[in-house]
Amino acid sequence: MKKVKLDTYEKDMLESFEHGNMKSVITSNDQLQKYRTAARDTFIKDRRVNIRLSTPDLMDIQEKAAEEGLPYQTLIASILHKYVSGKLVERPARRLTAQSTRTGLLRAEF
């Protein structure tokens, strides 16, 4: 399995978990079942979707996925899930002064 780089907060959380310093905030079996069902339903992938992407878009997605340490299909699924659940946050666009990021000619103006 690929080793994931953790930031300081994540390292502290992992250490606390491994030393048994964390306790559950779930107060009932009904609540526990509700969260288990939600988690299971979130990760069930029972549909296949085929889409066509431009080569430059796919290359950008693959590059971003590599930076994040994810398979590019997982990144696409995550983005779609965030969009449909209303959690995809739009940031102001930067003005671009060239056509493509892959040519090395791109300059962003802020």
Backbone bond lengths (Angstrom), bond angles and torsions (degrees), N, CA, C in turn:
res aa  C-N    CA-C-N  psi(-1)  N-CA   C-N-CA  omega(-1)  CA-C   N-CA-C  phi
1 M - - - 1.452 - - 1.524 108.99 -
2 K 1.336 115.99 142.54 1.449 121.74 -178.84 1.520 110.60 -69.53
3 K 1.334 115.79 134.88 1.458 120.10 179.39 1.531 108.83 -79.58
4 V 1.315 115.63 129.37 1.464 122.12 -177.42 1.519 108.90 -97.03
5 K 1.339 115.35 136.70 1.463 119.60 176.05 1.524 108.49 -80.89
6 L 1.318 116.05 128.15 1.460 121.59 -179.83 1.515 109.76 -107.37
7 D 1.342 115.61 142.62 1.458 118.23 173.80 1.531 108.29 -81.70
8 T 1.313 117.70 178.29 1.464 122.33 -175.23 1.526 111.46 -59.20
9 Y 1.324 117.50 -44.72 1.463 121.85 179.78 1.528 110.55 -60.68
10 E 1.329 115.81 -46.45 1.465 119.74 -179.35 1.529 111.68 -64.28
11 K 1.332 116.70 -38.15 1.465 120.64 177.26 1.528 110.82 -63.26
12 D 1.336 116.80 -42.53 1.469 120.99 177.82 1.528 110.98 -62.34
13 M 1.340 116.65 -42.58 1.463 120.92 179.21 1.529 110.68 -63.39
14 L 1.322 116.94 -44.92 1.462 121.07 -179.77 1.521 110.60 -63.27
15 E 1.311 116.51 -42.96 1.471 120.26 179.44 1.528 110.70 -62.90
16 S 1.318 117.27 -43.34 1.463 121.18 178.17 1.519 110.99 -61.74
17 F 1.329 116.64 -42.52 1.460 120.88 178.91 1.521 111.03 -63.43
18 E 1.332 115.31 -46.95 1.468 119.41 -177.70 1.528 112.75 -65.12
19 H 1.334 117.26 -27.50 1.467 120.80 179.11 1.533 112.44 -91.80
20 G 1.322 117.15 4.21 1.462 121.00 177.43 1.517 114.05 73.37
21 N 1.319 117.04 23.92 1.465 121.17 -177.88 1.526 113.59 -88.05
22 M 1.311 117.69 1.44 1.464 120.65 -179.48 1.520 109.26 -106.63
23 K 1.325 116.00 145.13 1.458 119.14 177.25 1.517 109.38 -129.47
24 S 1.312 115.45 150.90 1.451 121.91 -177.19 1.519 110.85 -69.06
25 V 1.322 115.17 143.35 1.461 120.43 175.51 1.524 110.72 -100.40
26 I 1.323 117.06 1.11 1.466 121.92 178.52 1.528 107.82 -76.49
27 T 1.335 115.34 128.58 1.464 120.02 -172.93 1.517 114.35 -104.08
28 S 1.351 117.89 -9.47 1.466 118.63 -178.36 1.520 110.71 -147.21
29 N 1.321 115.69 159.57 1.451 120.54 176.96 1.525 111.42 -66.40
30 D 1.340 117.47 -33.13 1.468 121.02 177.55 1.526 110.44 -62.30
31 Q 1.321 114.89 -43.81 1.456 120.29 179.07 1.531 110.14 -64.37
32 L 1.319 117.05 -43.15 1.464 121.64 178.48 1.527 110.21 -60.36
33 Q 1.329 117.61 -44.91 1.462 121.29 -179.90 1.521 110.96 -63.53
34 K 1.318 117.16 -39.19 1.463 121.88 178.65 1.528 110.51 -59.42
35 Y 1.332 116.99 -45.77 1.465 121.21 -179.40 1.526 111.70 -70.60
36 R 1.326 117.69 -37.04 1.465 120.30 176.59 1.533 110.78 -62.48
37 T 1.319 116.12 -43.67 1.461 120.66 179.70 1.525 110.51 -63.86
38 A 1.311 116.99 -43.92 1.467 120.98 179.49 1.529 110.68 -62.36
39 A 1.325 117.21 -42.84 1.466 121.20 179.35 1.526 110.59 -64.19
40 R 1.321 116.88 -45.47 1.464 120.95 -179.67 1.528 110.10 -62.28
41 D 1.324 117.43 -45.79 1.460 121.21 -178.34 1.531 111.82 -65.53
42 T 1.314 116.53 -31.40 1.463 120.73 179.60 1.516 111.31 -65.90
43 F 1.317 116.80 -36.64 1.456 119.75 -173.72 1.521 114.17 -98.17
44 I 1.322 117.90 -1.15 1.463 120.10 176.58 1.523 107.58 -76.99
45 K 1.306 114.56 120.86 1.463 119.91 178.20 1.515 106.84 -117.82
46 D 1.321 115.34 95.16 1.456 119.48 -174.53 1.532 113.26 -109.39
47 R 1.312 117.23 7.77 1.463 120.70 179.48 1.517 110.10 -126.64
48 R 1.304 115.21 143.61 1.464 121.34 176.45 1.525 107.25 -109.05
49 V 1.323 116.28 136.94 1.454 121.79 179.13 1.520 107.90 -128.66
50 N 1.301 116.21 133.42 1.465 121.38 175.40 1.520 108.05 -110.23
51 I 1.322 116.42 129.87 1.462 120.85 177.87 1.525 108.53 -132.57
52 R 1.293 115.00 154.21 1.464 120.83 175.54 1.521 107.60 -103.70
53 L 1.322 115.18 131.20 1.455 121.88 177.79 1.520 108.79 -124.46
54 S 1.308 116.01 152.39 1.455 118.27 173.82 1.526 108.50 -69.11
55 T 1.308 116.58 151.80 1.466 120.73 179.48 1.525 111.43 -57.24
56 P 1.343 119.01 -45.21 1.469 118.06 178.99 1.536 113.25 -61.23
57 D 1.348 117.25 -40.26 1.462 119.73 178.84 1.525 110.97 -63.92
58 L 1.331 116.52 -43.73 1.458 119.87 179.20 1.521 110.91 -63.28
59 M 1.323 116.75 -40.86 1.473 119.68 178.29 1.526 111.18 -62.20
60 D 1.330 116.39 -40.97 1.473 120.11 178.27 1.522 111.13 -64.60
61 I 1.339 116.08 -42.13 1.468 120.54 178.89 1.524 110.30 -63.39
62 Q 1.329 116.87 -44.45 1.463 120.56 179.25 1.525 111.57 -63.49
63 E 1.315 116.67 -38.40 1.469 120.89 178.17 1.533 110.51 -65.03
64 K 1.333 116.24 -45.83 1.465 120.85 179.58 1.529 110.41 -63.47
65 A 1.335 116.80 -40.99 1.463 121.14 178.85 1.527 110.55 -62.84
66 A 1.319 116.81 -41.32 1.469 120.37 178.59 1.523 110.29 -62.85
67 E 1.334 117.37 -40.56 1.469 121.12 177.20 1.523 111.36 -60.81
68 E 1.334 116.23 -36.16 1.456 121.93 -178.99 1.525 112.80 -85.64
69 G 1.342 117.12 -9.72 1.461 120.83 -178.50 1.513 113.42 74.03
70 L 1.344 116.22 32.47 1.465 122.16 -178.19 1.521 110.49 -122.28
71 P 1.324 117.70 153.25 1.464 119.21 167.11 1.537 108.23 -65.30
72 Y 1.329 116.84 144.90 1.464 118.25 -175.18 1.526 112.40 -64.73
73 Q 1.351 117.98 -30.29 1.464 119.85 177.96 1.527 110.46 -64.84
74 T 1.338 116.88 -37.05 1.462 121.48 178.23 1.524 110.31 -65.87
75 L 1.326 117.05 -40.44 1.465 120.53 177.69 1.524 110.48 -62.37
76 I 1.332 117.48 -44.79 1.463 120.77 178.87 1.522 110.62 -60.81
77 A 1.340 116.76 -45.46 1.469 120.86 179.45 1.521 110.56 -61.63
78 S 1.331 117.23 -40.12 1.460 121.37 179.62 1.528 111.24 -64.60
79 I 1.304 116.31 -43.84 1.473 120.40 179.06 1.527 110.33 -62.47
80 L 1.323 116.82 -44.37 1.468 120.01 178.96 1.521 111.28 -63.38
81 H 1.330 116.78 -41.71 1.463 120.28 179.04 1.534 110.81 -62.83
82 K 1.324 116.80 -44.42 1.469 120.01 178.52 1.523 110.66 -61.89
83 Y 1.332 117.09 -38.92 1.459 120.50 -179.98 1.532 111.56 -63.66
84 V 1.327 116.57 -50.96 1.465 119.10 -175.72 1.524 112.33 -71.18
85 S 1.337 117.47 -22.88 1.463 119.67 178.92 1.532 111.93 -92.49
86 G 1.340 116.54 2.88 1.460 120.67 177.04 1.514 114.05 76.88
87 K 1.323 117.62 16.49 1.462 120.84 -177.52 1.520 113.46 -103.45
88 L 1.324 117.31 1.27 1.457 120.61 178.30 1.516 107.36 -79.57
89 V 1.312 116.82 118.43 1.459 122.26 -175.31 1.517 109.07 -95.85
90 E 1.319 115.66 125.14 1.454 120.46 178.94 1.521 109.31 -87.16
91 R 1.316 114.55 132.06 1.461 120.13 176.89 1.519 108.16 -108.76
92 P 1.326 117.33 151.67 1.469 118.83 177.75 1.523 110.06 -58.28
93 A 1.318 115.84 137.69 1.464 120.45 -179.73 1.520 110.01 -74.73
94 R 1.318 114.22 149.72 1.461 120.03 172.86 1.518 107.52 -92.14
95 R 1.319 116.80 145.49 1.461 119.80 175.90 1.514 108.98 -75.87
96 L 1.307 116.00 130.14 1.455 120.78 -178.86 1.520 109.25 -102.69
97 T 1.321 115.61 142.38 1.459 119.22 -177.81 1.521 112.69 -110.17
98 A 1.333 117.97 7.55 1.465 120.68 176.02 1.519 109.01 -145.47
99 Q 1.314 117.51 172.55 1.445 122.61 -173.75 1.519 114.67 -74.88
100 S 1.323 119.02 -46.75 1.451 120.18 -166.65 1.519 111.96 -134.66
101 T 1.330 115.99 141.74 1.460 120.21 175.14 1.515 110.83 -72.38
102 R 1.319 117.97 -25.36 1.461 121.33 -175.52 1.523 112.37 -77.24
103 T 1.313 119.01 -16.90 1.459 120.44 -178.10 1.514 112.28 -84.83
104 G 1.317 116.26 -13.32 1.452 119.45 -177.19 1.517 112.41 81.86
105 L 1.332 116.78 3.89 1.461 120.86 -177.33 1.522 112.85 -95.47
106 L 1.285 115.77 -0.17 1.458 120.11 -173.78 1.526 111.31 -77.80
107 R 1.311 115.29 132.84 1.455 120.40 172.25 1.522 107.60 -132.72
108 A 1.305 116.77 131.04 1.464 120.34 178.99 1.510 109.05 -97.57
109 E 1.313 115.69 139.56 1.449 121.33 175.09 1.513 108.70 -109.37
110 F 1.322 116.98 130.23 1.457 121.46 -178.23 1.505 110.67 -105.86
